[in-house]
Amino acid sequence: MTLKPLFGIFLGPVSFDLDVMLVFSANPSTYNRSGKVIPQLKDRIGSTIVTHYPRDRDIGMAITRQEAGMDLGGEHPVLVPPFMERVIEEIAVAARRSPFVDQSSGVSARFSVSNWRTMVASARRRGIQLSERPAVPRVSDLTHLQASALGKLELDLMGTHQMREGQMVDAIVAEAVGTVFKEYVDQHGLEAIADAFRKGVRIEVGELVPSAQYAERLKAVPEAWDKAFEVNASGDPAVRASCVEFVLAGLWAADQVSRVVKHGRTSYEFK
């Protein structure tokens, strides 16, 4: 294209490299669990936008904490130990690869966000009832995830072998606890703890058991009490109670001890 002279200067053909970014918006309700922006947006641009889950668990944890939007301070503060934060995110990771879950339906970030809120709410309730400050989430608080997880996972009817939704959630939580347990706890010494249970030891813990009672209850298995220090060296009774439950739940996930949950109490004993 030849341009007319402007102010006595002749301009020749001019070309520019285009760098264009198109931005589209979809309502939150149109982002489904399978990681796709679904037809409402596809109708507008003629394409399906495929997204993905966080590839790094730490990024997933940051997203979950941000989207949960909960103030952990205030009059009834809550302290979430790193291992419990990892368990919550690992539950979503385990669900996304579980043969029991219909993978075409996916597992969204809302699953982790709801579970996070439920765990924190359970810990805060304990803190209020038992006057413990700060309140620290425990594995026993995860029993309430049945309320927040059900309805957000779809069963794979061909892979569940008639497994009920509650059983599916329990299996996924156990897998997540086992995974994080292996990351935090040295396997050396676990056999000594299992031997103590073989002698008939039975330990009962629970979401409403005061943290100060855990030291007394673990006297029969001092090895388990010592193992808790590998998880977190804090001397705070509430943190120590959380660590103890994590160790016991890890042994259960590793099939070293049996577990019975009844009326908010969890009993661990030899299988």
N, C-alpha and C positions, 0 to 999 in steps of 0.2 A: 504494500500500500504506500502510495506517494502522498505526502502531506504538502499542503500549501505553505509558502514561506510565512514565517511569523516574525515580525520585527526585523526583516531582512535576513533571517537565518533559515536556511533550508534544512528541514528535518527528514531523514530517511526512515526506512522501515525500523520499527522498534518491537522487540519481543521480550517477554518477561517469563521467568519460571514461576509457575503457580504453586503455591503451598497452601492448600485449602483444608480446613478441618470442619467437618459437619458435626454439629452437636444436636442430639435428639433427647427427648425426655420421655420417661414412662412413669406412670404412677407406681408407688411402692407395691400396690396390690397386684400389679401386672408382672412383677418379678417372681417367678415361681421357683419351686424347690429344686428343679432340675438344672438350675444355672443358666436359664435362657430368658431373654426378654421376649415375651410371648406375643401372639398375633396382633394385639392392638397396635403395637409399634411396627410390626412387620407389614401391616396393611398400609402404613404411611410411607415406608421406605423400600418395600419390596424385598427385604432381607430379614433373616433371623439372626439376632445378635447372640452369639454363644459366649458366655462368660465362664468363669472357673472358680473353684474354691481357693482359699488361701493355701499356698503351697508350703508355707512355713507356719508351724503351730504358734510361734510367738506372735506372728502377725494376726493370726486368728484370735488369740487371746486379747490383743490390743483392740481389735474390732469389737469383740464381745463386751469387754469392759466399757468401751465408748458407747455402744448402742444400748447397753443395759441402763446407763444413765442413773445409777444409784449412788447416793451420797453415803459413803461408808463411815462418815464421822458423825457429828451431832451428839445428842444426849445419850444415845445407845450405839456406840461405835462398833464396827465390825472389822476384824483383821483377817484377811484371806491369805493363808499360807501359799507360797508358790506351788507346792505340790497339789493342793486342792484346785488351784486355778488351772493347772495343767490337766488334771483329771477331767474337769468340766469340758475343756476343749477337746481332749482326747476321746470323750464320749461321742462327739460329733464326727471325729475322724473315723472312729470304729464303726459308727452307723453307716458312714458313706462307703465302707467296704464290706459291710456285713451281708452274708448270703441270705439273712432273714428279711432284709429291707429291699423293697422294690426300687432298684437303682434308677429306673427311668423316672421315678417321681422325685428323686433327689432328697437332700437334707440341707435345708437353708440355714443361714446364720441365725435366723429367728429361733431355731432349735437350741443353740448354745445360749443365746440371750435369755430365753425363758428359763433354762436350767440354772443359769447363773443367778437370776433373780430369786428363784425358788430356794436355792442353797443359802444365799445371803439372808433371805427372810426367815428361814428356819433357824439359822444361827442367831439372828437378832432376837427372835422370840425367846430362845433359850437364855440369852443374855438378860433380857427383861425379867423373865420368870425366876432365874437363879441369881440375879444381881451380879452377873459376871461382866466385867468391862476390861478389855474389849471382848466381845463375843467372837469365837473363832470357829469357822465351819469345820465339821467332822464328816467322816464317811457315812455315819449314821444319818446325817442330814440328807444324803442322796436318796434315801428311801422315798422322799417326797417328790422325786423327779417323775414318779409315775404320773403325777398330776400335770406337770408341765410338758412331758415328753409325749404322752399318748395323744394321738390326733395329729402329731407333726411327723410321724413316721408311718409309712404304708407298708404293710406286710407283703412279702413275696409269697403268694399262696402256693407256689410250686416248691419253694425252698424251705418253708418254715416247718413242714411236717406237722401241721396242725398246732403249731406253737401259738399260744395266746399272746396278745400285745404286751401284757405285763411281764410275761416270761422273756419276751424278746428284749424289753428294756433292761431287765435284770442281767441278761447275758451280755448285752453291750456294755453296761456299766462295769461288770466284772472284768471284761476284756480291757477296758480303759484303765481301771485300777491296776491290773496286772502289768500293763505296759509301763505306766509311770513308776510303779513300784520297782521294776527292774532297773530303771534309770537312777533311782535314788538310793537303793539299798544294796549293799554288798551281799552277794549270795552266801558268802562265808559266814557261818554261825547260824544259819536258818535251821539246820538239822538239829542243833541243840535246843532250839525253841520247840520244834516239833516233838522232840523226845520228852520235853516237859509235859506237853499235852498228852502224850501216850501214857503217862503215869496217872491219868485221870483228872488232870486239871481242867476246870471249866471257868471261863471268864465271861462275865456279862457286862456289856457296855451299852450305851444308848444316848439318844439325843438330849435327854433330860437328866442324865447322870451328872452331878456336879463335877467339875474338872478336878477339884481337890481330892476326890475319891479315887482317882485313877492310880495314884501311887500305891495305895493300899491294895487295890484289886490286882495289881500286877506283881505283888510280892511273891506269888506262887510261880511266876515266870520272870525272874529278874533279867533273863537274856532278852526278852521282848522289850522290857523297859529300857535296857541299854541300847538296843537297836534303834529305838525311837530317836536317840541322840544323833544317829547318822542322818536322819531326815532333817532335823532342825535342832540346833544346839541350845535353843532358848530354854530358859528356866521357868517361863511363865506357865502356870498350871493349865490354862486353856489351850495354849499352843502344844504343850506336852500331851494333853488328852487327845488332841487332833492327830498328833504324830503316832501315838499308841494305836489308835483306831486304824490309821493308815497301814501300819505294820501288820496288824491282825488281819485286815482285809486283804493285804497283799499275800499273806500266807494262805488265806482261803482261795484267792484267785489262782495261786500256784498249786492248789489241790493238796495242801499240807494239813489243813484242819477243816472241820465242818462248821457250818454256820446255820443258826436258826434265828429268824427275825419274827418277833411276836410282840404286839402291843407296844411298839416303840423301843423295845429292848432287843439287843443282838447278843446271842450267846455263841462263844467259840469253844470248841472242844475237839478231841481227837476223832478222826473219821471212823 
